[in-house]
Amino acid sequence: MWIAIFRTTGDIPSFVFHFFGLFAFIAPIWGGVYIWRMDTSATRDEPIRFNRARRKVYVYRFRHNGLKPFSRSAWGARAEVYDWDNLHAEACSIYGAMGSGGLIETVTLAVLEPGTYKVIDRFHFAHELQQGEMYWAMAQLFMQQGPQALPLFPRPPRDWNNEKIRFNLARRLAPKVHWPEAIDLESRSAPSMHD
């Protein structure tokens, strides 16, 4: 409609300027809140716990929704529980726009619908294919034979909650990993005779 007005009068209607002005005002605020929340709302770590006795995998994941940067329910960490028998590792290679090339290789774990190959969820497992292959082999070894089958590690696992952070403001503001009590207890214990 405003194109027709422009053709007949040669003037662009004022509501077009108001619309683009409003957009130019809202878009930077929206983007700024999104970037701020991505920096300060993501947890310090996203641990995965494997419970051999229950044959369950417990995943602490950060979820976000870019279309709802002001929402409290669309952002935050959630603990999810999956059956070990429904997990499969997937190697992913994608090209991204980066200065030194763009091949990004990661390993994700796919959660399959029981008895099918239909993927119902995926979560990040490792940043590189070799690292992911090694971690997946260790997870399978642990779930099949127990902790005694794992190699001895020269250093204890890193505790991101107690990491000393000096100069990174986003890491200082990031929430610590806090498992819900019921899931924390379940993920660290074997099933009782009453379960």
C-alpha positions as CSV (number, residue, x, y, z in Angstrom):
1,M,0.0,0.0,0.0
2,W,2.7,2.5,0.9
3,I,4.5,1.7,-2.4
4,A,1.3,2.8,-4.2
5,I,1.3,6.1,-2.2
6,F,5.0,6.6,-3.0
7,R,4.3,6.2,-6.7
8,T,1.4,8.6,-6.8
9,T,2.8,11.3,-4.5
10,G,6.5,10.8,-4.5
11,D,6.6,10.8,-0.7
12,I,7.2,7.9,1.6
13,P,4.4,7.8,4.3
14,S,5.5,8.6,7.9
15,F,4.3,5.3,9.3
16,V,7.1,3.6,7.3
17,F,9.7,5.7,9.0
18,H,8.0,5.0,12.4
19,F,8.0,1.3,11.7
20,F,11.7,1.2,10.7
21,G,12.6,3.6,13.6
22,L,10.9,1.3,16.1
23,F,12.6,-1.7,14.6
24,A,16.0,0.0,14.8
25,F,15.3,0.8,18.4
26,I,14.0,-2.7,19.5
27,A,16.4,-4.9,17.5
28,P,19.6,-3.8,19.4
29,I,17.9,-4.1,22.8
30,W,16.7,-7.6,21.9
31,G,20.1,-8.7,20.5
32,G,21.9,-7.2,23.5
33,V,19.7,-9.0,26.0
34,Y,20.2,-12.2,24.1
35,I,24.0,-11.9,24.0
36,W,24.1,-10.9,27.7
37,R,22.0,-13.9,28.7
38,M,24.1,-16.3,26.5
39,D,27.2,-15.1,28.4
40,T,25.8,-15.0,31.9
41,S,23.0,-17.6,32.0
42,A,24.9,-20.6,30.6
43,T,26.2,-22.8,33.4
44,R,29.9,-23.3,34.1
45,D,29.7,-26.8,32.9
46,E,27.3,-29.4,31.4
47,P,28.2,-32.6,33.1
48,I,27.0,-36.1,32.1
49,R,26.7,-38.9,34.7
50,F,26.6,-42.5,33.8
51,N,25.0,-44.9,36.3
52,R,25.9,-48.4,35.5
53,A,23.6,-50.0,38.1
54,R,20.5,-48.3,36.9
55,R,21.6,-48.2,33.2
56,K,20.7,-44.5,33.0
57,V,22.5,-41.5,31.8
58,Y,22.0,-38.1,33.6
59,V,22.6,-35.0,31.5
60,Y,22.7,-31.4,32.9
61,R,22.0,-29.2,30.0
62,F,21.6,-25.5,29.4
63,R,18.6,-24.6,27.2
64,H,17.9,-21.2,25.6
65,N,15.4,-19.7,23.2
66,G,16.6,-16.8,21.1
67,L,13.1,-15.7,20.3
68,K,12.3,-15.3,24.0
69,P,15.4,-13.6,25.6
70,F,13.2,-12.1,28.4
71,S,11.6,-15.4,29.4
72,R,12.6,-17.1,32.6
73,S,11.0,-20.5,31.6
74,A,12.7,-20.7,28.1
75,W,16.2,-20.3,29.6
76,G,18.1,-22.2,32.2
77,A,19.7,-25.6,33.1
78,R,17.7,-28.7,33.2
79,A,18.6,-32.2,34.3
80,E,17.4,-35.0,32.0
81,V,17.5,-38.7,32.4
82,Y,17.9,-41.2,29.5
83,D,18.1,-45.0,29.2
84,W,21.6,-46.1,28.3
85,D,20.2,-48.6,25.8
86,N,18.6,-45.8,23.8
87,L,21.7,-43.8,23.2
88,H,23.9,-43.8,20.1
89,A,26.9,-41.7,19.3
90,E,26.9,-39.6,16.1
91,A,29.9,-37.9,14.5
92,C,28.9,-34.5,12.9
93,S,30.9,-32.4,10.5
94,I,29.6,-29.0,9.5
95,Y,31.2,-26.0,7.7
96,G,30.9,-22.7,9.5
97,A,32.0,-19.2,8.5
98,M,35.4,-18.8,10.2
99,G,38.6,-17.1,9.2
100,S,40.8,-20.2,9.0
101,G,38.4,-22.5,7.2
102,G,35.2,-23.8,8.6
103,L,35.1,-27.5,9.4
104,I,33.7,-28.1,12.8
105,E,33.6,-31.7,13.9
106,T,31.7,-32.8,17.0
107,V,30.3,-35.9,18.6
108,T,26.7,-35.8,19.8
109,L,24.7,-38.5,21.6
110,A,21.3,-39.2,20.0
111,V,18.4,-40.4,22.1
112,L,16.4,-42.9,20.2
113,E,12.8,-43.9,20.7
114,P,12.9,-47.4,22.2
115,G,13.0,-50.2,19.6
116,T,13.4,-47.8,16.7
117,Y,15.9,-45.5,15.0
118,K,13.8,-42.4,15.4
119,V,15.8,-39.7,17.1
120,I,13.8,-37.9,19.8
121,D,16.7,-35.8,21.3
122,R,20.4,-35.0,20.9
123,F,23.0,-33.6,23.2
124,H,26.6,-32.5,22.9
125,F,29.2,-35.0,23.9
126,A,32.6,-34.0,22.7
127,H,34.2,-31.2,20.6
128,E,36.5,-33.3,18.3
129,L,36.0,-36.7,16.6
130,Q,39.0,-38.3,18.2
131,Q,38.1,-37.0,21.7
132,G,34.5,-38.1,21.2
133,E,35.5,-41.6,20.0
134,M,37.8,-42.0,23.1
135,Y,35.1,-40.7,25.5
136,W,32.4,-42.9,23.9
137,A,34.7,-46.0,24.2
138,M,35.3,-45.2,27.9
139,A,31.6,-44.7,28.5
140,Q,30.8,-48.1,26.9
141,L,33.6,-49.8,28.8
142,F,32.4,-48.3,32.1
143,M,28.7,-49.3,31.4
144,Q,29.7,-52.9,30.4
145,Q,32.5,-53.7,32.8
146,G,32.5,-51.1,35.6
147,P,35.0,-48.5,36.9
148,Q,37.8,-51.1,37.3
149,A,38.0,-51.4,33.5
150,L,38.8,-47.7,33.0
151,P,42.4,-46.5,32.7
152,L,44.1,-44.7,35.5
153,F,44.0,-40.9,35.0
154,P,47.1,-38.9,36.1
155,R,44.9,-36.0,37.3
156,P,41.6,-35.9,39.1
157,P,38.6,-34.6,37.1
158,R,38.2,-30.9,36.9
159,D,35.6,-29.3,39.1
160,W,34.2,-26.3,37.2
161,N,32.1,-25.2,40.2
162,N,35.3,-24.5,42.3
163,E,37.4,-23.2,39.5
164,K,39.3,-20.0,40.3
165,I,38.1,-17.3,37.9
166,R,40.1,-14.1,37.7
167,F,39.4,-12.1,34.6
168,N,36.4,-13.6,32.8
169,L,33.3,-11.7,34.0
170,A,30.9,-14.0,32.2
171,R,32.4,-17.1,33.9
172,R,32.1,-15.3,37.2
173,L,28.4,-14.6,36.7
174,A,27.6,-18.0,35.2
175,P,25.6,-20.2,37.6
176,K,27.2,-23.2,39.2
177,V,26.1,-26.7,38.4
178,H,23.3,-27.6,40.8
179,W,21.6,-31.0,40.3
180,P,18.1,-31.3,41.6
181,E,18.2,-33.3,44.8
182,A,16.2,-36.3,43.7
183,I,18.2,-36.7,40.5
184,D,21.5,-36.1,42.3
185,L,20.7,-38.9,44.7
186,E,19.4,-41.2,42.0
187,S,22.4,-40.6,39.7
188,R,24.9,-41.5,42.4
189,S,23.2,-44.6,43.8
190,A,22.1,-48.1,42.8
191,P,18.5,-49.2,42.8
192,S,17.2,-50.5,46.0
193,M,15.3,-53.8,46.3
194,H,12.0,-51.8,46.5
195,D,12.5,-50.0,43.1
